[in-house]
Amino acid sequence: MTARRHLAATDGTAFAPCAPGLSHNGGVPKPRIADAAGLGAITAWSEARAAGRPTLRADAAMAVRYTLQALEDRAPGASVEVRVPPFGAVQCVEGPGHTRGTPPNVIELDVDTWLELATGRASWQEAFEANRVRASGTRADVSPWLPLVRR
């Protein structure tokens, strides 16, 4: 009860609404991956692949999250959900959104396929025809925004 009284006795800033634009729902901003960290992880992934070595899990996770962040920035919206398990998912692309359950437009890819697309090492068409992309829905296509990072 003391803490509650203390908060109520402050100048009210503890109860002020968040500044506009902090996040999609007006709450706490999503943490952002710095360019240096994200590009470093992409470089580590790329070098490991070129050398025939497995990519460190931390590098793969950072590279996926950084490129998903870039997609979300480049194609804001909520009509398409891109999933790269187990590391991340984002909603992107303007258009009709969804509020509950599985969205009607879903793209799911493995880590290497996503990073190949995000870096321009593979094309959307090649990956789709090779069944490396699972996409459902009429808007489930992010090829206009790829690649996200240039080699």
Secondary structure, DSSP 8 states (H G I E B T S, - for coil): -HHHHHHHHS-SGGGS---TTSSTTSSS------HHHHHHHHHHHHHHHHTT----HHHHHHHHHHHHHHHHHHS-SSSEEEEETTTEEEEESSS----SSS-SSEEEE-HHHHHHHHTTSS-HHHHHHTT-EEEESTT---GGG--SS--
